[in-house]
Amino acid sequence: MKDVYILAIETSCDETSMAIVKNGHEVVALTILTQMDTHAMFGGVVPEIASRMHAENITIVLEDTLKKANMQVSDVDAIAVSYKPGLLGSLLVGIEFAKTLSYVYDKPLIGVNHLIGHIYANNIDDRLEYPLLALVISGGHTELAIMKDDYDFELLGSTLDDAIGEAFDKVARVIGYPYPGGPNIERAALNGNNSYPLPKPVDDDTYNFSYSGLKSQVINLVNNEKMRGHEIRKEDLACSFQTVAVDELCRKLSLALDKTGIKYVVIAGGVSANKYLRNEIGKICDKFNAKLYIPRFLYCTDNAAMIGAAAYPLFLKKEFKDFSLNAESHGDLV
């Protein structure tokens, strides 16, 4: 079978990224241009700034990717782009650029669900085996699903309110750590103790998650301690929050492994870069004798390589998009 090269574009939030992926598994070239330092000045991503910076950088990113691969756009077999979920303005920059390349070079256009892209990041260095349990954990999503085969999902549960990544960022801000909050909470927790009593969210037999109450509990605790004139032990509070937040994932994953008997687990999304989380979920998989897929740190956060990997099965099925493809701010796995 002829090798398939896909030029992939990712602009769903604040990374402008492109990649050329061969046969859905081999990353020929990857460029990621982050805007993190710019948005850090505002304490979070500013959508209008993000979309403008994408527009300014996207041609530069394309040129860099092609140079790394020693290829031209005419050499690839298809153009793939993330079209949901994400910031509308940011997504539109990538989509319109992808449409232009598709039209000018007469290449098929493939639309990729950003969340599914995170799952297929695990297919770059490994080969996914089915059925598997997919735990998608990011700034905007916390979802647990059964993946029966390529693009065959059964959603088991999702967050009832805040996503885990959003909770990490908001708790970090309350404690006094700068954006991005997740990595700063993780680093602080290494030097802290689980000494603040925090409630377990959604302690039941469903597969649903909740982080709003846990976040609110931290906010109330900080406010109460300040009113009493007590100093917050920042590292201890970071450790206590992270412990409860990750335990929520572990309990739900344990329940799913026990009830389904599935022996393969994928964690995906930006929060999968958290080392404490990786370690704790690893313990759960060991307990149930399940194989755990975790993407390399490079592929945990938003990147175009995962979009190229997720586009490959769609290319094989010839599931292409026409030029009416539009951005969607919301979206789940199914």
Protein Blocks (a to p, Z undefined) as FASTA:
>chain_A
ZZdddddddffbmcccddddeehlacfbdcdddfklmmmmnopacfklmmmmmmmmmmmm
mmmmmmmnopafklpmbdcddfbdcdfklmmmmmmmmmmmmmmnopacddddfklmmmmm
mmmmmccddddddddddfkbccddddfbghiacdfbdcfkbcfklmmmmmmmmnopacdf
klmmmmmmmmmccfbccddehiafbfbdcfklmmmmmmmmmmmmmmnopacdfklmmmmm
mmmmmmmmmmmmmmmmmmnopabdcdedjklmpmklmmmmmmmmmmnopacddddfklmm
gcfklmmmmmmmmmmnopacdfkbccdfbdcfZZ
